[in-house]
Amino acid sequence: NISEMAHELHEKLKLSEEGKQKIEAILRNMSDGLILSDIKGTILLSNEAVSRLFNVASSIEGKTIMEILRKGELMDMIDKVAMSRERVSREIEVTHPKDLYLMVTAAPFYSYRQVKELSGVILTFHDITRLRRLEEIRKDFVANVSHEIKTPITAIKGFTETLLDGAIDDREDAH
């Protein structure tokens, strides 16, 4: 019986370790940044995408979000999630080390031991810089096309008004 229990325990530990390795692989290879923090803003876990987005070389676990990322908006989001216990999304702009636009989502995190008590907040960072730049290009294009078309349209409108005001009856002016 003891041998059988030991074997079952060994199998359960093996499955648990495999599950842990899968989760670690997912976190490591995510393109979006992910931070798990407590409700005070101390970073409990992060993935490599956060290090790339914010150009952080050292381990950030155990440090506060303000200390590492220097964005008060993130602390505001954590406070809001801690109070409301609901998901919050916000677009933030990062200027250091490079200009980035990020869609940040903060969601409550509950420990499996204490289901009713909030354990922390999960922050995900999705880089929308390219979308923002494409939107700016689109706006500039529309503004330029609008400006370029206004001049000939104004001339055509002026000629049409002149014709409608009676110049159409004067053969020489109409032509």
Secondary structure, 3 states (H helix, E strand, C coil): CHHHHHHHHHHHHHHHHHHHHHHHHHHHHCCCEEEEECCCCEEEEECHHHHHHHCCCCCCCCCEHHHHHCCHHHHHHHHHHHHHCCCEEEEEEECCCCCEEEEEEEEEEECCCCCCCEEEEEEEEEECHHHHHHHHHHHHHHHHHHHHHHHHHHHHHHHHHHHHHHHCCCHHHHC
